[in-house]
Amino acid sequence: MTSVETGLVAKLKRLGLTSYESKAYVALLGRDSFTAAQVSRQGGVPRQRVYDVLAGLVQRGLAVTRPGDVVKYSAAPPDIAMGRLVAAHRTELEELEGEAGSIIDELDPLYRSGQEQTDPLEYIEVLRERSALTKRFSEIQAGVKKEILTFTRPPYATPPQENVDGLEVSRSHLARAVYEFSVFDDPDVTEGVQRFVDAGEKARFVESLPLKLAIIDEEIVMFGMVDPVAGSATLTTVVVQHPSLALVLKAAFDSVWNSGLEFEEAMERYGPASQ
């Protein structure tokens, strides 16, 4: 086929004809009629396919047969042929629009019903991977608006001496933290806590804490629970966005806070100098 004919085949394919149908129709335009064998040679349509292809063109109204000893085929005039293709597409589109409208009527009630359904526990997140915990706490810490209250105990997701973001929060927001006396067992951790206190964090120290806890802006609570069977090797952290729970836990936080020692007194009793 010439380059012009190849271009015409490509355009006919965009109108919905198959590659072989497009080649056969362009071949039929070459003269008033062709036998199937001639269309096969002229258009490059395989002999085993040419009869089906021509039958398809006849069915679409793009070709007609001429009976005789040997059946011949003629192309319908291009304006008629293209009009029939476009009309077929228009009919198909109208049918699709009708079906789409019917489907919309069926789907819409499901959609509306689904929009009314919410997860009753969507305000709760459960984190088990340490990397996920570290990332989530960083996000929560960065989002503090007014205050952050924490129970800080080992094992640390991010040790105090490495928590650079926490230092920034302590400088710009109200930050209160309760630590265990064990922080004074490690000079690096002690130095890290000292930095937080110097940055403006108010700190208290107690013998032991029941769990890790963070309360942010009286709205978000994050706490870690040790698996009672596996022990400290397995920690599940829960994040709950619920003001009522935050207020209850803040009251518990204040109770522990009030029982704790301030930094200087705790350092004097449990720091290196007391050993």
Secondary structure, DSSP 4 states (H G I P E B T S, - for coil): --HHHHHHHHHHHHTT--HHHHHHHHHHTTSS-EEHHHHHHHHT--HHHHHHHHHHHHHHTSEEEE-SSS-EEEEPPHHHHHHHHHHHHHHHHHHHHHHHHHHHHHHHHHHHHHHH---TTTTEEEE-SHHHHHHHHHHHHHT-SSEEEEEE-SSPSS-GGG-HHHHHHHHHSEEEEEEEGGGGGSHHHHHHHHHHHHHT-EEEEES--SSEEEEETTTEEEEEEEETTTEEEEEEEEEEE-HHHHHHHHHHHHHHHHHSEEHHHHHHHHSGGG-
